[in-house]
């Protein structure tokens, strides 16, 4: 257990909780370093296949940058805080993680907190959750990927409507816009996040990683034909030569559950 976060493993699943509820789970550089370390461990451990990130308490997933710490440091040193290279939550600038990450958004997800969620593959939201990129209201901009990710995930005019006003968007509207995967009653949030993780764990981890890598690396391909050159993607090649690609069809033919090896 860290000073600013907690990490729990449940078999192949790792659950990371941002643990600063007294400041709505806002993150300063030290908290982001802890989260970076947690996801470094997740990335490196072959026994961990899926992760969930959430926030402590009932009010906030993450309120973003700890502006009080930011202001005090700037007043004292004249410098802005320097966050770890992997970005907010150890995720927003982590572009080499092929394992899936689920955001279980239990409340406020503002600024960097929303950017953490956008960096995840699936967003499960409590019906009490709200989302915003309010940086322009405090003289900043969503520099941890929010401007780029949101504008690629939902229609541009909808994204600009959120970003240029900094307005708060409730979970149901986020679902309708398309950046939220599912909305559930607040009390059932972690059960639902675990259910989605369980469905992922029913699949071959080699196939899941190949799928994520191909999708993410194909987004900027100029043409569909170029994007479909799957053999160029390392995770797809690894899947094609894995034990899992033999086990899957064999288990289907034998009418049993596959025993995935992840190799």
KEKE-3310 file (N, C-alpha, C; in steps of 0.2 Angstrom, whole numbers, plus 5000, padded with zeros to 4 digits):
npx = (5004:5003:5007:4999:4990:4982:4985:4978:4978:4968:4969:4972:4969:4972:4969:4969:4969:4966:4971:4967:4956:4953:4956:4949:4954:4964:4979:4996:5014:5020:5010:5007:5018:5018:5007:5012:5022:5014:5008:5019:5023:5011:5012:5024:5022:5019:5009:4998:4984:4973:4968:4960:4956:4952:4944:4946:4933:4917:4915:4924:4932:4944:4950:4959:4973:4982:4978:4981:4993:5000:4999:5006:5018:5023:5022:5032:5044:5043:5042:5033:5024:5033:5028:5028:5036:5027:5015:4999:4991:5000:4997:4992:5002:5007:5010:5014:5007:4999:4990:4974:4965:4953:4943:4935:4924:4919:4914:4917:4927:4938:4947:4964:4960:4949:4956:4964:4954:4951:4962:4961:4955:4941:4927:4918:4905:4899:4882:4882:4893:4903:4910:4923:4933:4940:4950:4952:4945:4953:4964:4972:4976:4970:4982:4987:4983:4969:4963:4967:4963:4949:4943:4945:4937:4924:4911:4917:4912:4904:4914:4922:4912:4912:4925:4928:4920:4922:4912:4902:4899:4886:4886:4877:4875:4888:4889:4879:4886:4897:4909:4909:4908:4898:4885:4881:4871:4877:4881:4884:4895:4909:4907:4902:4913:4922:4915:4916:4930:4931:4925:4934:4945:4940:4944:4958:4973:4983:4976:4968:4978:4984:4973:4971:4983:4983:4972:4974:4986:4982:4974:4978:4981:4982:4974:4961:4966:4980:4979:4975:4986:4990:5000:5011:5011:5018:5012:5001:5008:5014:5003:4999:5008:5007:5004:4991:4984:4983:4977:4964:4955:4956:4950:4938:4933:4933:4924:4925:4931:4944:4961:4970:4987:4994:5005)
npy = (4994:5011:5028:5037:5029:5013:4996:4981:4964:4952:4937:4936:4949:4966:4979:4996:5010:5027:5036:5048:5055:5066:5077:5075:5065:5072:5073:5075:5077:5067:5058:5054:5048:5036:5030:5028:5018:5008:5004:5001:4989:4982:4981:4974:4961:4945:4937:4946:4951:4960:4977:4988:5004:5016:5028:5032:5033:5041:5052:5056:5051:5056:5072:5078:5089:5093:5108:5116:5112:5114:5129:5133:5127:5134:5147:5147:5142:5147:5139:5127:5111:5096:5082:5064:5055:5046:5051:5058:5049:5038:5034:5042:5046:5034:5024:5011:5001:4986:4978:4977:4991:4996:5010:5013:5024:5033:5045:5062:5066:5076:5087:5082:5070:5065:5064:5053:5043:5043:5038:5025:5009:5005:5013:5012:5019:5026:5031:5043:5049:5063:5072:5082:5094:5106:5115:5128:5137:5140:5145:5136:5122:5106:5097:5084:5075:5075:5085:5079:5065:5065:5072:5063:5053:5056:5065:5079:5092:5090:5087:5099:5107:5103:5105:5119:5126:5120:5113:5103:5086:5074:5056:5049:5057:5056:5043:5043:5052:5044:5042:5035:5018:5010:5014:5013:5009:5018:5010:4998:4999:4994:4980:4979:4984:4973:4963:4966:4965:4951:4946:4949:4942:4929:4928:4924:4931:4934:4936:4947:4957:4958:4963:4975:4982:4982:4989:5002:5006:5007:5018:5030:5026:5030:5023:5010:4998:4999:4999:4986:4978:4967:4959:4966:4970:4968:4962:4955:4946:4939:4933:4925:4915:4909:4898:4899:4901:4888:4881:4887:4884:4870:4868:4872:4863:4852:4855:4862:4873:4884:4883:4896:4901:4912:4914)
npz = (5000:4995:4999:4993:4985:4982:4979:4974:4970:4962:4957:4940:4939:4942:4954:4955:4966:4967:4981:4988:4995:5003:4995:4984:4977:4969:4960:4963:4958:4966:4969:4956:4952:4961:4955:4942:4945:4949:4937:4930:4936:4933:4919:4917:4923:4919:4924:4927:4919:4916:4921:4933:4937:4949:4961:4978:4990:4989:4981:4971:4957:4951:4953:4945:4942:4956:4961:4972:4977:4966:4965:4977:4975:4964:4969:4978:4972:4959:4949:4939:4943:4940:4931:4931:4917:4911:4913:4919:4932:4928:4916:4905:4896:4892:4880:4876:4882:4880:4887:4893:4901:4913:4917:4932:4936:4949:4953:4953:4938:4933:4922:4923:4929:4921:4910:4913:4913:4900:4894:4897:4891:4893:4900:4914:4922:4937:4941:4947:4942:4935:4921:4915:4906:4912:4912:4904:4912:4922:4917:4910:4900:4893:4894:4895:4886:4884:4875:4863:4864:4867:4856:4846:4850:4851:4841:4833:4835:4846:4855:4855:4860:4874:4878:4875:4884:4896:4903:4914:4912:4914:4918:4910:4899:4895:4891:4880:4872:4869:4875:4887:4892:4899:4910:4927:4942:4957:4968:4962:4955:4956:4955:4942:4935:4938:4932:4918:4917:4920:4909:4899:4904:4901:4888:4876:4882:4874:4862:4866:4868:4856:4848:4855:4852:4838:4835:4841:4835:4822:4821:4815:4802:4785:4776:4774:4769:4771:4785:4788:4787:4796:4800:4802:4815:4831:4842:4836:4828:4838:4844:4834:4833:4845:4860:4864:4852:4847:4857:4858:4847:4849:4861:4859:4849:4858:4866:4879:4891:4887:4891:4894:4891:4889:4881)
capx = (5000:5007:5005:4994:4987:4982:4985:4976:4978:4964:4971:4975:4966:4975:4964:4973:4964:4969:4969:4968:4949:4953:4957:4945:4959:4968:4986:5002:5019:5022:5005:5007:5024:5016:5003:5017:5026:5010:5006:5025:5022:5006:5015:5030:5020:5015:5003:4993:4981:4969:4968:4955:4958:4946:4946:4944:4928:4911:4914:4928:4937:4950:4949:4964:4979:4981:4980:4983:5000:5003:5000:5010:5025:5024:5024:5038:5050:5043:5041:5027:5026:5035:5025:5032:5035:5021:5009:4994:4989:5004:4993:4990:5008:5009:5008:5016:5004:4995:4986:4968:4964:4946:4942:4929:4923:4915:4912:4920:4932:4939:4954:4968:4956:4945:4962:4966:4949:4951:4968:4959:4951:4934:4925:4912:4904:4893:4877:4884:4899:4903:4916:4924:4940:4938:4956:4952:4942:4958:4970:4976:4973:4970:4989:4989:4980:4962:4961:4968:4959:4941:4941:4945:4932:4917:4911:4922:4908:4902:4920:4923:4907:4914:4932:4929:4916:4924:4906:4902:4894:4885:4888:4872:4877:4894:4887:4876:4891:4901:4916:4908:4906:4892:4883:4877:4870:4883:4883:4886:4901:4915:4904:4901:4920:4924:4911:4919:4936:4930:4923:4940:4949:4938:4947:4965:4977:4987:4972:4966:4984:4984:4967:4972:4989:4982:4967:4977:4991:4979:4970:4981:4983:4978:4969:4959:4971:4986:4978:4974:4992:4991:5006:5016:5010:5021:5007:4997:5013:5015:4997:4998:5013:5007:5001:4984:4980:4982:4972:4957:4951:4956:4945:4931:4932:4932:4918:4928:4934:4951:4966:4975:4994:4997:5012)
capy = (5000:5017:5034:5040:5024:5006:4991:4974:4959:4947:4932:4940:4956:4971:4985:5002:5015:5033:5036:5055:5057:5073:5082:5073:5061:5075:5071:5079:5073:5061:5053:5051:5043:5030:5026:5025:5012:5002:5002:4998:4983:4978:4980:4969:4955:4941:4934:4951:4952:4966:4981:4992:5010:5019:5032:5031:5037:5041:5058:5058:5047:5060:5079:5081:5091:5096:5115:5119:5110:5118:5136:5134:5126:5140:5153:5146:5141:5150:5133:5122:5104:5091:5075:5058:5054:5042:5056:5058:5042:5034:5031:5047:5046:5027:5022:5005:4996:4982:4975:4982:4994:4998:5015:5013:5031:5033:5052:5068:5065:5082:5088:5076:5064:5063:5062:5046:5039:5043:5034:5018:5006:5005:5017:5011:5025:5027:5036:5049:5052:5068:5072:5089:5096:5113:5119:5135:5141:5141:5148:5131:5118:5099:5095:5077:5070:5076:5088:5075:5059:5067:5074:5057:5048:5058:5070:5085:5098:5088:5088:5106:5110:5102:5108:5126:5129:5117:5111:5096:5081:5068:5050:5046:5060:5054:5037:5045:5055:5039:5040:5030:5012:5008:5017:5008:5012:5019:5004:4992:5001:4989:4974:4980:4984:4967:4959:4967:4962:4944:4944:4950:4936:4923:4928:4924:4937:4935:4939:4954:4962:4959:4967:4982:4985:4983:4995:5008:5008:5008:5023:5035:5024:5034:5020:5004:4993:5000:4997:4979:4974:4965:4955:4971:4972:4963:4958:4951:4941:4934:4929:4920:4910:4907:4892:4900:4900:4881:4879:4890:4879:4863:4868:4873:4856:4847:4857:4863:4880:4884:4884:4900:4901:4919:4914)
capz = (5000:4995:5003:4989:4981:4985:4974:4976:4965:4962:4952:4935:4939:4947:4955:4958:4969:4969:4988:4991:4995:5006:4990:4978:4973:4964:4959:4962:4955:4970:4968:4949:4952:4963:4950:4937:4948:4949:4931:4927:4938:4929:4912:4917:4926:4915:4928:4927:4912:4916:4927:4935:4941:4952:4966:4985:4992:4985:4978:4966:4953:4952:4952:4941:4945:4963:4960:4978:4977:4960:4966:4982:4973:4960:4973:4982:4967:4952:4944:4939:4945:4934:4932:4928:4910:4909:4913:4924:4933:4926:4910:4900:4891:4892:4874:4874:4886:4876:4892:4894:4908:4914:4922:4936:4938:4954:4955:4949:4934:4930:4920:4923:4931:4915:4905:4915:4911:4892:4892:4898:4886:4894:4905:4917:4926:4942:4939:4950:4939:4930:4917:4912:4905:4914:4912:4902:4917:4927:4913:4908:4894:4895:4891:4896:4880:4884:4869:4857:4864:4867:4849:4842:4852:4849:4836:4834:4838:4853:4859:4856:4865:4880:4879:4875:4889:4902:4906:4917:4908:4918:4916:4905:4893:4892:4887:4874:4867:4866:4878:4892:4889:4902:4916:4932:4949:4960:4972:4958:4950:4956:4953:4935:4932:4938:4927:4912:4918:4920:4902:4896:4906:4897:4881:4876:4883:4867:4857:4868:4867:4848:4847:4857:4849:4831:4835:4843:4830:4816:4821:4811:4796:4780:4772:4777:4766:4775:4792:4788:4787:4803:4801:4804:4822:4835:4846:4831:4826:4844:4845:4828:4835:4853:4862:4864:4846:4846:4862:4857:4842:4852:4867:4855:4846:4863:4870:4885:4892:4885:4897:4891:4894:4888:4878)
cpx = (5004:5004:4999:4989:4987:4982:4983:4976:4972:4965:4974:4973:4970:4970:4969:4968:4968:4967:4971:4961:4949:4953:4954:4949:4963:4975:4991:5008:5020:5016:5005:5013:5022:5012:5007:5020:5021:5008:5013:5025:5017:5009:5020:5028:5016:5009:4997:4990:4977:4969:4962:4958:4952:4949:4943:4938:4922:4910:4918:4932:4944:4949:4954:4970:4978:4983:4983:4991:5004:5004:5005:5018:5027:5026:5030:5045:5049:5042:5035:5029:5028:5032:5029:5031:5029:5014:5004:4991:4994:5002:4993:4996:5011:5007:5010:5013:4998:4989:4980:4967:4957:4946:4935:4928:4917:4912:4915:4926:4934:4947:4958:4965:4952:4951:4964:4961:4949:4957:4966:4955:4944:4933:4919:4911:4898:4888:4878:4890:4898:4910:4917:4932:4940:4945:4956:4949:4947:4965:4974:4973:4974:4976:4991:4985:4972:4960:4962:4963:4951:4939:4942:4940:4925:4917:4914:4918:4906:4908:4922:4918:4909:4920:4932:4925:4919:4918:4906:4897:4893:4886:4883:4874:4883:4893:4884:4881:4896:4908:4915:4905:4899:4891:4879:4876:4876:4886:4885:4892:4906:4913:4904:4908:4923:4921:4914:4926:4936:4929:4930:4945:4946:4941:4955:4969:4981:4982:4969:4972:4985:4979:4969:4978:4987:4977:4970:4982:4988:4975:4972:4983:4979:4973:4967:4964:4977:4985:4977:4980:4994:4997:5012:5016:5013:5017:5003:5002:5014:5009:4997:5003:5013:5004:4993:4981:4979:4976:4965:4953:4951:4951:4938:4929:4930:4927:4920:4930:4941:4955:4972:4981:4996:5004:5011)
cpy = (5006:5022:5037:5035:5017:5002:4984:4970:4954:4942:4936:4947:4960:4977:4990:5007:5021:5035:5043:5058:5064:5078:5079:5069:5065:5073:5076:5075:5066:5055:5050:5046:5036:5026:5024:5019:5006:5000:4999:4991:4979:4976:4974:4962:4951:4938:4939:4952:4958:4970:4986:4998:5014:5024:5031:5036:5037:5047:5059:5052:5050:5067:5082:5083:5094:5103:5118:5118:5114:5125:5137:5133:5132:5146:5153:5146:5145:5145:5129:5115:5100:5084:5070:5058:5050:5045:5055:5050:5036:5031:5036:5047:5039:5024:5015:4999:4992:4978:4980:4985:4997:5004:5014:5020:5032:5040:5057:5065:5071:5083:5082:5069:5061:5061:5055:5041:5038:5039:5027:5015:5006:5009:5015:5016:5024:5032:5043:5052:5058:5069:5079:5089:5104:5117:5126:5139:5143:5143:5142:5127:5111:5096:5088:5072:5071:5079:5083:5068:5060:5068:5069:5052:5049:5063:5076:5091:5097:5089:5095:5110:5109:5106:5116:5130:5126:5114:5104:5092:5075:5062:5048:5050:5058:5047:5038:5048:5049:5038:5036:5024:5009:5013:5013:5012:5013:5013:4998:4993:4996:4982:4974:4980:4977:4962:4960:4964:4954:4942:4944:4944:4930:4922:4926:4930:4939:4939:4946:4959:4963:4964:4974:4986:4987:4989:5002:5011:5009:5014:5029:5033:5027:5030:5013:4998:4993:4997:4990:4975:4972:4962:4960:4973:4967:4959:4953:4945:4936:4930:4923:4914:4907:4900:4893:4899:4893:4879:4881:4885:4872:4863:4868:4866:4851:4849:4858:4871:4880:4886:4889:4901:4908:4919:4910)
cpz = (5000:4999:4999:4985:4985:4979:4977:4970:4967:4956:4946:4934:4944:4948:4958:4960:4970:4976:4991:4992:4998:5001:4983:4974:4968:4965:4959:4960:4959:4969:4961:4948:4955:4958:4944:4939:4947:4942:4927:4929:4934:4922:4912:4920:4922:4918:4928:4920:4911:4922:4927:4938:4943:4957:4973:4986:4988:4981:4972:4963:4954:4949:4947:4945:4952:4963:4966:4979:4972:4962:4972:4980:4968:4963:4976:4978:4961:4947:4944:4941:4939:4936:4929:4921:4907:4910:4919:4925:4931:4919:4904:4894:4891:4885:4872:4879:4882:4881:4893:4901:4908:4919:4925:4939:4943:4957:4950:4945:4930:4928:4919:4925:4925:4910:4907:4912:4903:4890:4893:4892:4886:4900:4908:4922:4931:4939:4942:4947:4935:4927:4915:4911:4906:4914:4910:4907:4922:4923:4911:4902:4896:4891:4892:4891:4880:4878:4863:4858:4863:4860:4844:4844:4851:4844:4838:4837:4845:4858:4861:4861:4872:4882:4879:4880:4896:4906:4909:4913:4913:4915:4910:4899:4890:4888:4880:4869:4865:4870:4884:4889:4892:4909:4921:4938:4953:4965:4969:4954:4950:4953:4945:4932:4932:4933:4920:4912:4917:4913:4898:4897:4903:4890:4882:4878:4877:4862:4859:4867:4860:4846:4849:4853:4841:4830:4836:4838:4823:4815:4816:4804:4790:4776:4775:4775:4770:4782:4793:4787:4794:4805:4803:4812:4827:4839:4842:4829:4832:4845:4840:4830:4842:4854:4862:4858:4844:4851:4861:4853:4845:4857:4864:4853:4852:4868:4877:4885:4890:4891:4894:4895:4894:4885:4872)
residu = (UNK:UNK:UNK:UNK:UNK:UNK:UNK:UNK:UNK:UNK:UNK:UNK:UNK:UNK:UNK:UNK:UNK:UNK:UNK:UNK:UNK:UNK:UNK:UNK:UNK:UNK:UNK:UNK:UNK:UNK:UNK:UNK:UNK:UNK:UNK:UNK:UNK:UNK:UNK:UNK:UNK:UNK:UNK:UNK:UNK:UNK:UNK:UNK:UNK:UNK:UNK:UNK:UNK:UNK:UNK:UNK:UNK:UNK:UNK:UNK:UNK:UNK:UNK:UNK:UNK:UNK:UNK:UNK:UNK:UNK:UNK:UNK:UNK:UNK:UNK:UNK:UNK:UNK:UNK:UNK:UNK:UNK:UNK:UNK:UNK:UNK:UNK:UNK:UNK:UNK:UNK:UNK:UNK:UNK:UNK:UNK:UNK:UNK:UNK:UNK:UNK:UNK:UNK:UNK:UNK:UNK:UNK:UNK:UNK:UNK:UNK:UNK:UNK:UNK:UNK:UNK:UNK:UNK:UNK:UNK:UNK:UNK:UNK:UNK:UNK:UNK:UNK:UNK:UNK:UNK:UNK:UNK:UNK:UNK:UNK:UNK:UNK:UNK:UNK:UNK:UNK:UNK:UNK:UNK:UNK:UNK:UNK:UNK:UNK:UNK:UNK:UNK:UNK:UNK:UNK:UNK:UNK:UNK:UNK:UNK:UNK:UNK:UNK:UNK:UNK:UNK:UNK:UNK:UNK:UNK:UNK:UNK:UNK:UNK:UNK:UNK:UNK:UNK:UNK:UNK:UNK:UNK:UNK:UNK:UNK:UNK:UNK:UNK:UNK:UNK:UNK:UNK:UNK:UNK:UNK:UNK:UNK:UNK:UNK:UNK:UNK:UNK:UNK:UNK:UNK:UNK:UNK:UNK:UNK:UNK:UNK:UNK:UNK:UNK:UNK:UNK:UNK:UNK:UNK:UNK:UNK:UNK:UNK:UNK:UNK:UNK:UNK:UNK:UNK:UNK:UNK:UNK:UNK:UNK:UNK:UNK:UNK:UNK:UNK:UNK:UNK:UNK:UNK:UNK:UNK:UNK:UNK:UNK:UNK:UNK:UNK:UNK:UNK:UNK:UNK:UNK:UNK:UNK:UNK:UNK:UNK:UNK:UNK)
# end
